[in-house]
Amino acid sequence: MVNSLNSVSNNTILLSVLVFIVFFFMFSLLGAYLNKKYKFPKIKISLIIVFILITLRVILEIHEVTWNKSKLNAIIYIGIMFFVIKLFDYMIIDFYAKKTKFEMPKLIHDIIIMIIYIVAFFSILKMQLGIDITPLLTTSAVISMVIGLALQDTLSNFIAGIVIHIESPFKYNDWIGVNNIDGRVIEINWRTVKILTFSNDFYIIPNSIIAKSQITNYNAPTKNHLRVIKIRASYDESPNKIKEIILETAKEIPYVLKDPDPIINIVDYQEYYIEYNVRLWIDDFGKKRIVTDEFLSKLWYKLKRENIRPPYKRQEIYNFESNKIVDCKYEALEEKIFYLKSIDLFKNMEKNVLEKIVNKMNEMFYGKKEILFRQGDEGDSFFLIYKGEVDIFLDNEKIATLKKGDFFGEMSLLLGKNRTATTIAKTDLKCFVIDKINFSIIIQTYPEILETISKTLSNRETLNMENKNNTKNNLKETTSFSNEKNILRMLKDFFNI
């Protein structure tokens, strides 16, 4: 009898071990298959739980152990429910949604899964254990009040989360600003919004706070974002030159959009510098710091190559010792005399005459694209180009570009005619200007200059004729001025020589 019992016990144990091995291999193969074919990493734990519970149930049946089947069944069903819901969640939400590119808001996803868990859990309790909590929830006002007070903040965040999803002020991966913190939206769930800041930290904000805060969405209405950088430059450099360097630098930055173009504006004159706003368009707010760094670095090297120093707050101390003042004036005078000597019109003049001309000249500055005068304007001044270039237009057609050492405006000054062409600064321009009264004094002192001027005027008149589509009457009228001797005679009459 004892041997018979031992034999039954040994058979039961062997059968239990065999069941465990078979179930282990079955669930291992199932897990490997799901992981290989569908890559379901989220269901491994639930699969292990189901394996343990089902194996335990079968072994207890084999050993004919007296146990409460309803309770164990409820536990097993809860484990199976956990596994099936996880499987459903991954197949429908993750696997199918990724293939169809359907993006479900995480809050909606969490609500659906939570409802499924609650319904399934209480259904198992009712079917297996006969537990029904519906009357308890509907009849106890005290419990409802306690639960409501305990979950007040949670419900507030939950409702705010629903409102955020309905209004959709931002989406996943949008760059937003909240409470002076900028970051990229990583997650929107039923309780909080999680953003990743520039310092690679998570900034977690309750939905109720989000609902009450002012939010800046840097991805709306488009991803294009205007980055404004302030630049300070010295008064020593002209605004057009600074703008040209800044614009050239901005166009070299790969993240800066070509359309719309960068914009550079002067915004203020300060005590020792001019302040510029550089407006750069980028299509990714997250690259704003990279753009700023690369732009400012390149700008430094460009300014260095142009010998443009940054503005420093400084005090200028003037030494009024008479000999030093004379030295400075003498250096400036010599520089201007040397300049006049390089011009054909003045190269044969003596130094004392050139000194008188220098004293009669006025320095004038013009910006790029600035109009000095228009064709047909009255005028009585003569321009000598010291730095820069000008374009000459006749009847809106460009006929010449003049550079350092060239002069223009002599027709009006010397013949009393209206301006015969329009003159526009091609670059920033520095020139010396002599008016009729001062030029009359120069001619009275050095009348030989009229011969050189008459030759220049004759050449200019011929050039104007070649570039102008005149009628025969106009041609005859101009021909009389194209003779160098006639021009010389008119100049002498004009200046009473």
C-alpha angles and dihedrals in degrees: 000000000000091000089052092052091048090050091052091047092050091048091050092052092047090049091050091051090048091050091050092050094046093047091045092055092043094053092040091054091046091050093046091049094050092045094048099042101034102013095231104176095159096067102056095096094046090048091053091050092051091048092052094047097046092045090050091049093052094046091051090051091051092051091045091229115178106242142145102269094190094059094045091045090052090052091047092048091049089053092048089047090052091051095045094048091049089049092048091046093054097041097047104029104031108021101036096035093053092050094048092039089234111153115202116195110251092232092057090045092052092048092052093048092045092052091049091051093049095047093046094045096051091042090057091048091052097045098042104029102020092236113152116179096178095096090047092055095044099045104040110080091172092057091047091051093048092049091047093052093045092051097040096113092039092052090046091054091043094053091043088052091055090049090050091053092048096047093035098202087172140006138214113297092017116137110234139171121222126168091350090306120118121201148133119269109247102167140008112191137161093279111024147015115231121204130182112226129211089260089060093250128132114243107196117197125185113239092239089059091048090052091054098041133086109249128200113204108200091189096058138120083003136347090251108109128188112229113198118201123184118222128187121206134178124258087237091078124064117247093237092056092048091047091050092053093046092049092048090051094047092053090056094060108098095211094052112097119239091210116076094032122234113267125214120194135176107233105174149000111229131186097275106003145041115238119221130191113216111199113198125180118219130176097215120053089197090068095055094106092046090050093048093049095047093045095049092044094052091043091055092056093046093051090046091054090050091050090240110152123208114254114265126189104248143158121231117217116199119209108209097196103141097224093056092049090052090050092054093048091047092052091050091047093050091049092054093045089052089051093051090049089060091061118085091223093063107022095101095049123108120250095250090056091048089051089057091049092050090052090053095050124097123207114233130184126203131183127234113284091011114142113235093188140333132239109272096024119132115248145163103183135102123213129211115191112228099166132006135016137278131202120222117213126193114192089345092306121114111239104167148001117220124204140186111322095025123111135204141174092064094125093066094039098047104030101029091237127142116260108292095202143019116255122204127179108246091191135005104304138210116184142160118239127204120188127212097263094052093042090053088058090051092050093048088054096043110021092169088078089075092072092057091044093050090054091051092047091050091053092047092050091051091050091050091052092051092051099042125078099221133175119245092260091053090047093054092047093051094045090068089061095046094074110097094214092051090052092049090051091049091050092053091049091046093053095035095242 
